[in-house]
Amino acid sequence: MGNTQSVLEKKGYTILRKVENGVIATDKDGDQFVIKEIKLNEPSDLKASAGGIFSEVETLLQINHPHVLSHKNSFQDDTNYYVVTDHCDGGNLAQKIKEGIPFSEEQMMDWFVKICMALKHVHELGLLHRDLRPQNIFLTKFVTLCLGDFGRVNENASQCGSSDNGMMGYLGPESLTGGIYDTKSDIWSLGCVLYELCMLQSAFTAASTIKLIPKILGGPYPSLPESFSPELHKLLCDIFQRDPTGRPSAGEILAEPFIISFLIKKVCNT
């Protein structure tokens, strides 16, 4: 922490407290940010992936989207790479789900559509999220939803902290069998988030990883109770396809007639 504090102070940041995979710090104007530290001197596989991390962060720094967490700055010293993002002090969706109070269908749909919009935008820029789950979907103090903690940065920052990040239950079958992780892999994770918003529980759970993997690989895959609309039932079924090519893209989800109707109704009511 001592060396990190010295580096951040030289850049004009004052550390307030540690958080998972980073610190919360203020700048000279008193604005709060989350700063993640990625060690570049170890291990060797991290060195090899550093170029990909730098490239991803450079793209993230250029994004200006209302539902993608704003990346403000990045810099490095001899051994570490630092990524600065806005701090969302409204918590995250995992905390909301943990409260155990069912969401109205309107609230759930509002969040889901905004996540889709953010995911569509980053996919069009050639990026993958890689770690899409409720704890990485943040809320500002004005309750604006922001997709953040992109996997390549978050995963490598987590090597400085806890390695048990719970992502396994959100991975699609292809990710567990050596397949290629692509945009449709993010869509599987999106389906897990949708199910969790509806049911307030994870789509895939087990007492151990050994017991969890067969559930994801072999099914049967979770479905929603009849209290949810047939359109939502079908969408989740379309997302939970073992073959990634059978899953819809974020753009195709947003083009669903019931999604468009929801957006039109929302505009008319504002």
C-alpha positions as CSV (number, residue, x, y, z in Angstrom):
1,M,0.0,0.0,0.0
2,G,2.9,2.3,0.8
3,N,4.3,2.4,-2.7
4,T,0.8,2.6,-4.2
5,Q,0.0,5.5,-2.0
6,S,3.1,7.3,-3.0
7,V,2.4,6.8,-6.8
8,L,-1.2,7.9,-6.5
9,E,-0.2,11.0,-4.5
10,K,2.2,12.1,-7.2
11,K,-0.8,11.8,-9.6
12,G,-2.9,14.0,-7.4
13,Y,-5.0,11.2,-5.7
14,T,-5.6,10.7,-2.0
15,I,-6.5,7.2,-0.9
16,L,-9.7,7.0,1.3
17,R,-10.0,3.2,1.7
18,K,-9.4,-0.1,0.2
19,V,-12.1,-2.0,-1.8
20,E,-12.1,-5.3,-3.6
21,N,-9.4,-5.2,-6.3
22,G,-8.5,-1.6,-5.7
23,V,-8.9,1.6,-3.7
24,I,-11.3,4.5,-3.5
25,A,-9.4,7.8,-3.8
26,T,-10.2,11.5,-4.2
27,D,-8.6,14.0,-6.6
28,K,-7.7,17.6,-5.7
29,D,-11.4,18.6,-6.3
30,G,-12.7,16.1,-3.8
31,D,-14.3,13.8,-6.5
32,Q,-14.2,10.1,-5.7
33,F,-12.8,7.4,-8.0
34,V,-12.0,3.7,-8.0
35,I,-8.4,3.0,-8.9
36,K,-7.3,-0.6,-9.7
37,E,-3.7,-1.7,-9.6
38,I,-2.4,-4.4,-12.0
39,K,1.0,-5.8,-11.3
40,L,3.1,-6.0,-14.4
41,N,6.2,-7.8,-13.0
42,E,4.4,-11.2,-12.2
43,P,3.2,-13.7,-13.2
44,S,4.7,-14.3,-16.7
45,D,1.3,-14.9,-18.3
46,L,0.1,-11.5,-17.1
47,K,3.1,-9.9,-18.8
48,A,2.1,-11.6,-22.0
49,S,-1.5,-10.2,-21.7
50,A,-0.4,-6.7,-20.7
51,G,-0.7,-5.4,-24.3
52,G,-4.3,-6.6,-24.5
53,I,-5.1,-4.9,-21.2
54,F,-3.6,-1.6,-22.3
55,S,-5.5,-1.8,-25.6
56,E,-8.8,-2.5,-23.9
57,V,-8.3,0.3,-21.4
58,E,-7.5,2.8,-24.2
59,T,-10.8,1.9,-25.9
60,L,-12.7,2.1,-22.6
61,L,-11.2,5.6,-22.0
62,Q,-12.9,6.7,-25.3
63,I,-16.3,5.4,-24.4
64,N,-19.0,8.0,-23.6
65,H,-22.2,6.0,-22.9
66,P,-24.7,6.7,-20.2
67,H,-24.7,3.1,-19.1
68,V,-21.0,2.2,-19.3
69,L,-18.9,3.1,-16.3
70,S,-16.7,6.1,-17.2
71,H,-13.0,5.3,-17.3
72,K,-11.1,8.5,-16.5
73,N,-7.4,7.8,-16.6
74,S,-4.6,5.2,-16.7
75,F,-0.9,5.3,-15.9
76,Q,1.9,3.1,-14.9
77,D,5.2,2.9,-13.1
78,D,8.0,0.4,-13.4
79,T,5.9,-2.5,-11.9
80,N,2.3,-1.5,-11.9
81,Y,-0.5,-0.3,-14.2
82,Y,-3.3,1.8,-12.7
83,V,-6.8,2.2,-14.1
84,V,-9.0,5.1,-12.8
85,T,-12.9,4.9,-13.1
86,D,-15.8,6.8,-11.6
87,H,-17.0,5.6,-8.2
88,C,-20.7,4.6,-8.2
89,D,-21.9,5.2,-4.6
90,G,-25.3,3.7,-5.2
91,G,-24.0,0.2,-4.9
92,N,-24.6,-2.6,-7.4
93,L,-27.3,-5.0,-8.5
94,A,-25.9,-7.8,-6.4
95,Q,-26.6,-5.8,-3.3
96,K,-30.1,-5.0,-4.5
97,I,-30.8,-8.6,-5.2
98,K,-29.5,-9.6,-1.8
99,E,-32.1,-7.4,-0.1
100,G,-34.6,-10.1,-1.1
101,I,-37.3,-7.7,-2.2
102,P,-38.8,-8.7,-5.6
103,F,-38.5,-6.0,-8.3
104,S,-41.5,-4.8,-10.2
105,E,-41.4,-6.1,-13.8
106,E,-41.1,-2.5,-14.9
107,Q,-38.0,-2.0,-12.8
108,M,-36.4,-5.3,-13.8
109,M,-37.1,-4.6,-17.5
110,D,-35.7,-1.1,-17.2
111,W,-32.4,-2.4,-15.8
112,F,-32.2,-5.3,-18.3
113,V,-32.7,-3.1,-21.3
114,K,-30.0,-0.6,-20.1
115,I,-27.6,-3.5,-19.6
116,C,-28.4,-4.6,-23.2
117,M,-27.8,-1.1,-24.5
118,A,-24.4,-0.9,-22.8
119,L,-23.4,-4.4,-24.0
120,K,-24.4,-3.7,-27.6
121,H,-22.3,-0.6,-27.5
122,V,-19.1,-2.3,-26.2
123,H,-19.6,-5.2,-28.6
124,E,-19.8,-2.8,-31.5
125,L,-16.4,-1.4,-30.4
126,G,-14.9,-4.9,-30.5
127,L,-14.8,-5.3,-26.7
128,L,-16.0,-8.2,-24.6
129,H,-17.1,-7.7,-21.0
130,R,-15.9,-11.2,-19.8
131,D,-17.3,-10.8,-16.3
132,L,-20.9,-9.9,-16.6
133,R,-22.7,-10.4,-13.3
134,P,-24.8,-8.4,-10.9
135,Q,-21.8,-7.2,-8.7
136,N,-20.3,-5.6,-11.8
137,I,-23.4,-3.6,-12.7
138,F,-23.3,-0.4,-10.7
139,L,-25.8,2.3,-9.7
140,T,-24.9,6.0,-9.2
141,K,-26.4,8.0,-6.4
142,F,-29.0,9.1,-8.9
143,V,-29.7,5.4,-9.6
144,T,-28.3,5.5,-13.1
145,L,-27.2,2.0,-14.1
146,C,-23.6,1.6,-15.3
147,L,-21.9,-1.5,-16.6
148,G,-18.4,-1.7,-15.2
149,D,-15.5,-3.9,-14.0
150,F,-14.6,-5.3,-17.4
151,G,-13.1,-8.8,-17.0
152,R,-9.7,-8.4,-18.5
153,V,-8.9,-5.5,-16.2
154,N,-10.8,-6.8,-13.2
155,E,-9.4,-10.3,-13.4
156,N,-5.8,-9.1,-13.5
157,A,-6.4,-6.6,-10.7
158,S,-7.9,-9.4,-8.6
159,Q,-4.6,-11.2,-8.6
160,C,-3.6,-8.6,-6.0
161,G,-6.6,-9.7,-3.9
162,S,-9.2,-12.4,-3.7
163,S,-9.2,-15.0,-6.5
164,D,-12.5,-16.5,-5.7
165,N,-14.7,-14.0,-7.6
166,G,-17.8,-16.2,-8.2
167,M,-17.7,-15.9,-12.0
168,M,-18.0,-19.6,-12.7
169,G,-21.7,-19.7,-12.3
170,Y,-22.1,-17.1,-15.1
171,L,-19.9,-18.8,-17.7
172,G,-21.4,-20.4,-20.8
173,P,-20.7,-24.1,-21.7
174,E,-18.2,-23.1,-24.3
175,S,-16.1,-21.3,-21.7
176,L,-15.9,-24.5,-19.7
177,T,-14.9,-26.7,-22.6
178,G,-12.0,-24.8,-24.1
179,G,-14.2,-22.9,-26.6
180,I,-13.7,-19.3,-27.8
181,Y,-15.1,-16.6,-25.6
182,D,-17.0,-14.2,-27.8
183,T,-20.0,-11.8,-27.7
184,K,-22.4,-14.7,-27.4
185,S,-20.6,-15.8,-24.2
186,D,-21.4,-12.4,-22.7
187,I,-25.0,-13.0,-23.8
188,W,-25.1,-16.2,-21.8
189,S,-23.9,-14.2,-18.7
190,L,-26.6,-11.7,-19.5
191,G,-29.2,-14.5,-19.3
192,C,-27.9,-15.4,-15.9
193,V,-28.3,-11.8,-14.8
194,L,-31.9,-11.7,-16.2
195,Y,-32.8,-14.8,-14.3
196,E,-31.3,-13.5,-11.1
197,L,-33.3,-10.2,-11.4
198,C,-36.5,-12.2,-11.9
199,M,-36.0,-14.8,-9.3
200,L,-33.6,-13.1,-6.8
201,Q,-31.3,-16.2,-6.9
202,S,-28.5,-17.4,-9.2
203,A,-29.4,-19.4,-12.3
204,F,-26.7,-22.0,-11.6
205,T,-25.6,-23.0,-8.1
206,A,-24.0,-26.0,-6.5
207,A,-22.1,-27.0,-3.4
208,S,-18.8,-27.2,-5.4
209,T,-17.3,-26.3,-8.7
210,I,-17.2,-30.0,-9.6
211,K,-21.0,-30.2,-9.1
212,L,-21.6,-26.9,-10.8
213,I,-19.9,-27.6,-14.1
214,P,-22.2,-30.5,-15.2
215,K,-25.3,-28.3,-14.6
216,I,-24.0,-25.7,-17.0
217,L,-22.8,-28.3,-19.5
218,G,-25.7,-30.6,-19.5
219,G,-28.8,-28.7,-18.3
220,P,-31.6,-28.7,-17.9
221,Y,-31.3,-25.0,-18.0
222,P,-33.5,-22.8,-15.7
223,S,-36.7,-21.3,-16.8
224,L,-39.1,-18.7,-15.3
225,P,-42.4,-19.4,-13.6
226,E,-45.7,-18.7,-15.4
227,S,-46.1,-15.5,-13.6
228,F,-43.7,-13.9,-16.1
229,S,-44.7,-13.1,-19.6
230,P,-44.3,-15.7,-22.4
231,E,-42.0,-13.2,-24.2
232,L,-39.6,-13.2,-21.3
233,H,-39.8,-17.0,-21.1
234,K,-38.9,-17.3,-24.7
235,L,-36.1,-14.8,-24.5
236,L,-34.4,-16.6,-21.6
237,C,-34.8,-19.9,-23.5
238,D,-33.2,-18.3,-26.6
239,I,-30.3,-17.1,-24.5
240,F,-29.7,-20.4,-22.7
241,Q,-28.7,-22.2,-25.9
242,R,-25.7,-24.6,-25.5
243,D,-24.6,-23.6,-29.0
244,P,-23.4,-20.0,-28.8
245,T,-24.4,-19.3,-32.4
246,G,-28.0,-20.0,-31.5
247,R,-28.1,-17.1,-29.0
248,P,-29.3,-13.7,-29.9
249,S,-27.0,-10.7,-30.0
250,A,-27.6,-7.7,-27.7
251,G,-28.9,-5.8,-30.8
252,E,-31.3,-8.6,-31.6
253,I,-32.6,-8.6,-28.0
254,L,-33.3,-4.9,-28.2
255,A,-35.2,-5.4,-31.4
256,E,-37.6,-7.9,-29.8
257,P,-41.2,-6.5,-30.2
258,F,-41.9,-6.7,-26.5
259,I,-38.7,-4.8,-25.7
260,I,-39.6,-2.1,-28.3
261,S,-43.1,-1.8,-26.8
262,F,-41.6,-1.4,-23.3
263,L,-39.3,1.4,-24.5
264,I,-42.2,3.2,-26.3
265,K,-44.3,2.9,-23.2
266,K,-41.5,4.3,-21.1
267,V,-41.0,7.3,-23.4
268,C,-44.7,8.0,-23.4
269,N,-44.8,8.0,-19.5
270,T,-41.9,10.4,-19.1
